[in-house]
Amino acid sequence: MFMNKKFNAAIDRAHALTDFNIHNNIHKQDEFQKQIILADESLSKDGKSEAIRELTKIYDSNKVVFNNGTRRVCENCNQKCLATLYCEFCVRNYLKVNFSNWTSENDDIDNLIQECQMKTIRPGGIVEWIPYSNLKNINYLTKGGCSEIYTAKMIHGRYDEWDSKEQQLKRFGNHNVILKRLENVESANKRWFEEVTSHLNISNKWSDAIVKCFGLTQDPLNGDYMLVMNKLDIDLRKYLQQNHNQLTWKERIQIATDIILALLRIHNENAIHRDLHSGNILFKSGLFNISDLGFCGPADRPLKSIYGNLPYIAPEVIAGKETTFKSDIYSIAMLMWEISSGQPPFINYEHDYYLAMKIIEGIRPKIVPGIPIEYKNLLIQCWDANPLNRPDVKTLLDKIREINLYYQNTNSNESTKLEENDTRSEMNNLENHTSSSKLFTSKVHQFENLPEPRNATEEEQQGIN
């Protein structure tokens, strides 16, 4: 497939220039974005054709997701389908016929995967049982929170396209993947299986926003189940460390927009992420995706404990209250701050009771110089100690899109980069602290007898290091 930086930039630009108040449905958005591509002088004729096809894939997927659009009669099954490059009914029926050709030898896992397959939106978003023998070059990568992470090559790769002539799914070819070991599955309850199913469905329904999950496999040596996921290039934390000095505000706001759109997809599915931080925001092909949805914390996490990366956890959750949609919004505020500063929040603090108390008392990271006022105001609203004062994700997306549209349409260099001296100072500070492992992982925390969260006074906030 034709893919390069110019291609990705053109697709990104078409999305960013879309005014969602004017182009207020998927049909208008598709038409506008294709016109932007056709007028893009950076693309060759072949590049434009491939970009149009990519947008058609997105449009097909959106029509099926929202059950909205002109239907056509499929020449094979005679059902009225919405997609144009494939028939969603033929794809699901093909998968159903193949149920008898595979098994995980665990009825619960089989049922989980079959349920996901019957909700397939497009050929490139299919969940499977993946035999361990189909995975080669398996190498340990890191310990991510409560899970071991491996890299591997998936032989033959994932499903990618529907062949209408042969009436079968075609595979992508050998594909680099990530394996995430799911520990303590034997103690998992019904809720765990519901969360897994939710994650698999959401990640493949919204693959423009959530890291794709291709399915599950099982390590024959110990019987551990493993999640098989798309391998992306880099996480947000490392991306900011490497590119902070070069990033313009136009680019920073686009990153924030990508992440907030991804969270909208999650919240619209009535799901809460619970562990958003810059280590599980991943980048590839011009887009930032959210990962680790539904797998936040060990299956046997103790009662009255919380799980996460402490600087990103909402104060009410630290204080023992339930995680809500607004808790994710607080985490977004910390990500917005990190995007502006280039470094993780509370980088000088241990992730301990002292930091938990500071967050409860309303202490927040210092706002960096040169930040656009609209972005700053939105960020501050999102990290308010009172969840009711934080915007919901739809309101947040509308506001960040307005800011993004302004920056995409302006050629002004005003506020495009952080002050050089401020940037150098911040990056030196970052380099002095990033070796500490405390910055990179989520873990189980247990705090007791914490007071009610509040906002700090200006004097208290000015005392932060």
C-alpha positions in Angstrom: 0.0 0.0 0.0 1.2 3.5 -0.9 2.1 5.1 2.5 4.6 7.9 3.2 4.9 11.1 5.2 3.3 13.2 2.5 0.3 10.8 2.3 -0.2 10.8 6.0 0.2 14.6 6.2 -2.4 15.0 3.5 -4.9 12.7 5.2 -4.3 14.5 8.6 -4.7 17.9 6.9 -8.0 16.9 5.4 -9.3 15.8 8.8 -7.9 18.9 10.6 -9.4 21.4 8.1 -12.9 19.9 8.6 -15.2 22.3 10.3 -17.5 19.9 12.1 -20.1 22.7 12.7 -20.5 23.0 8.9 -19.8 19.4 7.8 -22.0 18.0 10.6 -22.5 14.4 9.4 -20.3 11.6 8.0 -21.4 12.2 4.4 -20.6 15.9 4.3 -17.3 15.2 6.1 -16.3 12.5 3.5 -17.2 14.8 0.6 -15.2 17.7 2.0 -12.2 15.7 2.9 -12.0 14.1 -0.6 -12.2 17.6 -2.1 -9.2 18.7 0.1 -7.2 15.6 -1.2 -8.1 16.3 -4.8 -6.8 19.9 -4.4 -3.6 18.9 -2.6 -0.7 19.7 -4.8 1.8 17.7 -2.7 0.3 14.4 -3.9 0.8 12.7 -7.2 -2.1 11.4 -9.2 -1.5 7.9 -7.7 -1.1 9.4 -4.3 -4.5 11.2 -4.6 -6.2 7.9 -5.7 -4.7 6.0 -2.8 -5.7 8.7 -0.4 -9.3 8.8 -1.8 -9.4 5.0 -1.3 -8.2 5.4 2.3 -10.9 7.9 3.0 -13.5 5.6 1.4 -12.4 2.8 3.8 -13.0 5.3 6.7 -16.4 6.3 5.2 -17.5 2.7 4.7 -16.6 1.9 8.3 -18.5 5.0 9.6 -21.6 4.1 7.6 -21.6 0.6 9.2 -20.8 1.9 12.7 -23.6 4.6 12.6 -25.9 2.5 10.5 -26.4 5.5 8.2 -26.1 6.0 4.5 -27.2 4.7 1.1 -27.5 0.9 1.0 -26.8 -1.3 -2.0 -27.9 -4.8 -2.7 -25.0 -7.2 -2.4 -24.6 -9.3 -5.5 -23.6 -12.3 -3.4 -25.9 -12.5 -0.4 -28.6 -10.1 -1.7 -28.7 -8.2 1.6 -28.8 -4.5 1.7 -25.3 -3.5 2.9 -23.8 -0.1 3.6 -20.1 -0.6 2.7 -19.0 -0.1 -0.9 -15.5 -1.9 -0.9 -17.0 -5.0 0.8 -20.3 -6.3 2.2 -20.4 -6.4 6.0 -22.9 -9.3 6.0 -20.7 -11.4 3.7 -17.6 -10.8 6.0 -19.5 -11.8 9.1 -21.0 -14.9 7.5 -17.6 -16.0 6.2 -16.3 -15.7 9.8 -19.3 -17.6 11.2 -18.8 -20.5 8.7 -15.2 -20.8 10.0 -16.1 -21.1 13.7 -15.7 -24.8 13.5 -12.2 -24.5 12.1 -10.5 -23.1 15.2 -10.7 -23.2 19.0 -8.8 -21.9 22.0 -9.9 -25.0 23.9 -11.6 -22.6 26.4 -15.3 -22.1 25.8 -15.3 -18.6 27.4 -12.5 -17.4 25.2 -14.1 -19.0 22.1 -17.5 -17.3 22.9 -15.7 -14.0 23.5 -14.0 -14.1 20.1 -17.1 -15.3 18.2 -19.1 -12.5 19.8 -16.5 -10.0 18.6 -16.5 -11.4 15.1 -20.2 -11.1 14.7 -19.9 -7.4 15.3 -17.1 -6.9 12.7 -17.3 -3.5 11.1 -14.7 -4.0 8.3 -12.2 -6.5 7.0 -9.2 -4.8 8.7 -10.8 -4.9 12.1 -11.3 -8.6 12.9 -10.5 -10.3 16.2 -9.2 -13.9 16.0 -7.9 -16.8 18.0 -4.2 -16.7 16.9 -2.3 -20.0 17.3 1.0 -19.5 19.1 2.7 -21.3 16.2 1.8 -18.4 14.0 4.0 -16.1 16.0 7.7 -16.0 15.3 10.8 -14.1 16.6 9.2 -13.6 20.0 11.4 -11.3 22.2 10.8 -9.8 25.6 10.5 -6.0 25.4 9.5 -4.6 28.8 7.3 -4.8 31.8 4.3 -2.5 31.2 2.5 -1.9 34.5 1.3 -5.3 35.5 2.0 -7.1 32.2 5.0 -8.3 30.4 5.3 -7.0 26.8 6.9 -8.9 23.9 7.5 -8.2 20.2 6.8 -10.8 17.6 6.1 -11.4 13.9 2.7 -12.6 13.0 3.0 -15.0 10.1 0.6 -14.2 7.2 -0.6 -11.3 9.3 -4.1 -10.0 10.1 -7.1 -9.9 7.8 -7.0 -6.8 5.6 -9.4 -6.9 2.7 -12.5 -8.7 1.4 -12.1 -10.3 -2.1 -15.6 -10.0 -3.6 -14.8 -12.3 -6.5 -13.4 -15.2 -4.4 -15.8 -14.4 -1.5 -13.0 -14.6 1.1 -10.9 -12.5 3.4 -7.3 -11.7 2.4 -4.5 -11.3 4.8 -2.0 -8.5 5.1 1.2 -10.6 5.0 3.8 -10.9 7.8 3.1 -8.3 10.4 5.0 -6.9 13.4 3.0 -7.2 16.6 3.1 -6.7 20.3 2.2 -9.5 22.7 0.8 -8.4 26.1 0.7 -11.2 28.7 -2.6 -11.2 30.7 -1.6 -12.4 34.2 -3.9 -14.1 36.7 -6.6 -14.8 34.1 -7.5 -18.0 36.1 -8.8 -15.7 38.8 -10.7 -13.4 36.4 -14.4 -13.0 36.9 -17.3 -12.2 34.6 -16.4 -8.5 34.7 -12.9 -9.2 33.4 -14.3 -11.0 30.4 -16.8 -8.2 29.8 -13.9 -5.7 29.9 -11.8 -7.8 27.5 -14.8 -8.1 25.1 -15.4 -4.3 25.3 -11.7 -3.6 24.6 -11.6 -5.9 21.6 -14.8 -4.5 20.1 -13.9 -0.8 20.7 -10.4 -1.1 19.4 -11.5 -2.6 16.1 -14.6 -0.5 15.7 -12.5 2.7 16.1 -9.0 1.7 14.8 -8.4 5.4 13.9 -8.3 6.2 17.6 -7.6 3.0 19.6 -4.6 0.7 19.0 -5.8 -2.3 17.0 -6.1 -5.6 18.7 -5.9 -8.6 16.4 -6.9 -11.2 19.0 -5.7 -13.6 21.7 -3.2 -16.3 21.8 -1.8 -18.7 24.5 1.7 -19.4 25.6 2.0 -23.2 25.6 4.8 -23.1 28.2 2.7 -21.8 31.0 -0.9 -21.4 29.7 -0.9 -17.6 29.9 -3.2 -15.8 27.5 -1.7 -13.0 25.5 -3.2 -10.1 23.7 -1.9 -9.7 20.1 -1.8 -6.0 19.2 -0.6 -3.8 16.4 3.0 -2.6 16.9 3.2 1.2 16.7 6.4 3.2 16.5 6.7 5.2 19.7 4.8 6.4 22.8 3.9 10.0 23.5 6.4 10.4 26.3 9.4 9.4 24.1 8.0 11.3 21.1 7.9 14.5 23.1 11.4 13.9 24.5 12.7 13.5 21.0 10.7 16.3 19.2 9.9 18.9 21.9 12.3 21.6 20.5 10.9 21.3 17.0 7.1 21.0 17.7 4.9 24.0 16.8 1.7 24.8 18.6 -0.1 23.7 15.5 1.4 20.2 15.9 0.9 20.1 19.7 -2.8 21.0 19.4 -3.2 18.3 16.7 -1.7 15.8 19.1 -4.2 16.8 21.8 -7.1 16.6 19.3 -6.1 13.1 18.3 -6.1 11.9 21.9 -9.4 13.7 22.8 -11.1 12.2 19.8 -9.9 8.7 20.8 -11.3 9.3 24.3 -14.6 10.4 22.8 -14.7 7.0 20.9 -14.2 5.2 24.2 -16.7 7.2 26.2 -19.4 6.9 23.5 -19.1 3.2 24.0 -20.0 3.7 27.6 -16.5 2.7 28.6 -13.9 4.4 30.9 -10.2 4.0 30.2 -9.0 4.4 33.9 -5.3 4.6 33.2 -4.5 7.3 30.6 -0.9 8.4 30.6 1.8 9.3 28.0 3.2 5.7 28.1 0.0 4.3 26.6 -0.6 6.9 23.9 1.1 5.5 20.9 2.1 7.0 17.5 2.3 5.6 14.0 1.6 6.9 10.5 0.8 10.4 11.6 -1.8 9.5 14.3 -1.7 9.1 18.1 -3.8 6.2 19.4 -4.8 5.2 22.9 -3.8 1.7 24.1 -4.5 -0.6 27.1 -8.2 0.0 27.2 -10.0 -2.5 29.5 -6.7 -4.1 30.7 -6.0 -1.6 33.5 -4.6 -3.4 36.4 -4.2 -7.0 37.4 -7.3 -9.2 37.4 -6.8 -9.9 41.1 -6.2 -6.3 42.3 -6.9 -5.9 46.0 -10.1 -4.3 47.2 -9.9 -0.6 48.2 -6.9 -0.1 46.0 -6.4 2.0 42.9 -4.3 1.2 39.8 -2.6 3.7 37.6 0.3 6.2 37.0 -0.1 8.5 40.0 0.4 11.9 38.5 -2.4 11.2 36.0 -4.9 9.8 38.5 -7.8 12.1 39.3 -7.8 13.4 42.9 -11.3 11.9 43.7 -10.0 8.5 42.6 -6.9 8.9 44.8 -9.3 9.8 47.7 -11.2 6.5 47.2 -14.1 7.4 45.0 -15.2 5.5 41.9 -13.5 6.2 38.6 -15.9 8.1 36.2 -15.8 9.6 32.8 -14.7 12.9 34.4 -11.7 11.0 35.9 -10.5 10.4 32.4 -10.9 14.1 31.6 -8.5 14.9 34.5 -5.9 12.5 32.9 -6.4 14.4 29.6 -5.5 17.6 31.4 -2.2 16.1 32.5 -1.6 14.9 29.0 -2.3 18.4 27.6 0.1 19.8 30.1 2.8 17.2 29.1 2.2 18.1 25.4 2.8 21.8 26.2 5.9 21.2 28.4 7.6 18.1 26.9 7.9 16.4 30.2 5.8 14.2 32.4 3.9 15.9 35.3 5.4 15.9 38.8 8.7 14.7 37.4 10.6 15.6 40.6 8.3 13.7 42.9 8.2 10.1 44.0 4.9 8.3 43.4 4.0 8.1 47.0 1.7 9.3 49.8 3.3 12.8 49.7 2.5 13.3 46.0 -1.0 11.8 46.5 -1.6 14.5 49.2 -0.3 17.3 47.0 -2.8 16.3 44.2 -5.6 16.0 46.8 -4.7 19.6 48.0 -5.0 20.9 44.5 -1.4 21.3 43.5 -0.9 21.0 39.7 2.2 21.3 37.5 3.2 24.9 36.6 1.8 26.2 33.3 4.7 26.7 30.8 5.3 30.2 29.2 4.0 30.8 25.7 1.0 28.5 26.0 -2.0 29.7 23.9 -4.6 31.2 26.3 -7.5 29.1 24.9 -5.5 25.9 25.4 -4.4 27.0 28.9 -8.0 27.7 30.0 -9.2 24.4 28.7 -6.4 22.5 30.4 -7.2 24.3 33.8 -10.9 23.5 33.5 -10.0 19.8 32.9 -7.9 19.4 36.0 -10.4 21.1 38.4 -10.6 19.2 41.7 -14.4 19.1 41.4 -15.3 16.6 38.6 -18.5 18.4 37.9 -16.5 21.5 36.8 -14.7 19.5 34.2 -16.1 19.4 30.6 -17.5 16.2 29.2 -15.4 14.7 26.3 -17.8 16.0 23.6 -17.6 19.6 24.9 -13.8 19.2 25.2 -13.5 17.9 21.6 -15.6 20.7 20.2 -13.4 23.3 22.0 -10.1 21.7 21.0 -11.3 21.4 17.4 -12.1 25.1 17.3 -8.5 25.9 18.5 -7.1 23.3 16.1 -9.0 24.7 13.1 -7.7 28.2 13.9 -4.1 27.0 14.0 -4.5 24.9 10.8 -5.9 27.9 8.9 -3.3 30.4 10.0 0.2 31.0 8.6 1.1 33.2 11.5 4.2 32.2 13.5 2.7 33.7 16.6 3.0 31.3 19.6 4.2 28.5 17.3 7.0 27.3 19.5 7.9 27.6 23.1 10.5 30.2 24.1 13.9 28.8 23.3 15.3 29.4 26.8 12.3 27.9 28.4 12.5 24.9 26.2 16.2 24.4 26.8 15.6 24.7 30.6 12.7 22.2 30.5 14.6 19.7 28.4 17.6 19.8 30.7 15.3 19.2 33.7 13.7 16.3 31.8 17.1 14.7 30.9 18.1 14.8 34.6 15.1 12.8 35.7 13.9 10.4 33.0 16.2 7.5 34.1 13.9 6.9 37.1 11.6 3.9 36.5 8.8 5.5 38.6 7.9 7.7 35.6 7.0 4.9 33.2 4.7 2.4 34.9 1.3 2.1 36.4 1.0 0.2 39.6 -1.4 -0.6 42.5 -1.6 2.1 45.1 -3.3 2.0 48.5 -3.9 5.2 50.4 -6.1 5.7 53.5 -7.8 8.5 55.4 -7.3 11.1 52.7 -9.3 14.4 52.9 -11.8 15.6 50.3 -10.0 17.0 47.2 -9.9 20.7 46.7 -8.4 23.4 44.4 -5.2 25.0 45.7 -5.0 28.8 46.3 -2.8 30.9 44.1 -0.2 31.2 46.9 -0.2 27.4 47.4 0.2 26.8 43.7 3.1 29.3 43.4 5.0 27.2 45.9 5.3 24.2 43.7 8.8 23.2 42.5 
